[in-house]
Amino acid sequence: MKVFISADIEGTAGIADWDEALKERPDYQEFRELMTAEVAAACEGAKAAGAKEILIKDAHQTGRNLIVSKLPDHASIVRGWSGHPHVMMFGLDKSFDAALFTGYHAKAGVEANPLAHTMNDRISRLIINGEVASEFTVNAYTAALLGVPPVFLSGDRGICDDARALVPEIGTVAVSEGFGRAALSMSPARAIDRIREGVEKALSRDLTACRLDLPRHFDVEIEFNNPTDAYRASWYPGAEHPRERTLRFVSDDYFEVLRALRFLTV
């Protein structure tokens, strides 16, 4: 079995403030270690379920957060950003049997996580086919494009609920829940155990139950906080600018959607 892990940090157990998520901030080191511990637990669960190959994409901010010396020897890692439109899923291809997501967080505009956002803090909402989308939505569709089922996610309760709405059979571990600027979290030790167990369980069943069908058509709207960001990005080929803060992109090809998001959201 060949497994891909996309690892973020804002859905790590205990996290509640941007000082804990950004490399240059004072509290970052502790949560970098906890992010690494959760990913290592996912690797252990995958190995227990029979995974022979594991590829991790460090998918937060710089792409250089995970402490590589603390990762298990049966895993490989992609660090940094290639510029490829797969972004947080870079390295995934059709040879993989399953995709896992750790440390994922709620979408922009909800209070399920004090660090809720979608892609960056300049975007107020990302809407795909009329539904407000999260980073998981984008990345789960990327997995679907390649025929890889998204089978497990850990993060805050909001993103776990959203993941099950999109992929009803996905295994989830909700490690925290947001209340305004506060977060209620299980202990990191418990989260690590639950992730290890959850991944093993998710990979020990019929993975095809988590296959996600791609929509045949994509109507994407990006709502920016600032109209100047929308104007600057509106020159991308095929982009429409229907309202001051909003861009629209329409395509039947999801890779073209990913290519557009790659350039419209930078």
Helices and strands as residue ranges (DSSP letters): E 2-7, G 18-20, H 28-48, E 53-58, G 68-70, E 75-78, G 87-89, E 98-104, E 123-128, E 131-132, H 135-145, E 150-156, H 157-166, E 171-179, E 182-185, H 188-203, G 207-210, E 218-224, H 227-233, E 240-243, E 246-251, H 254-264
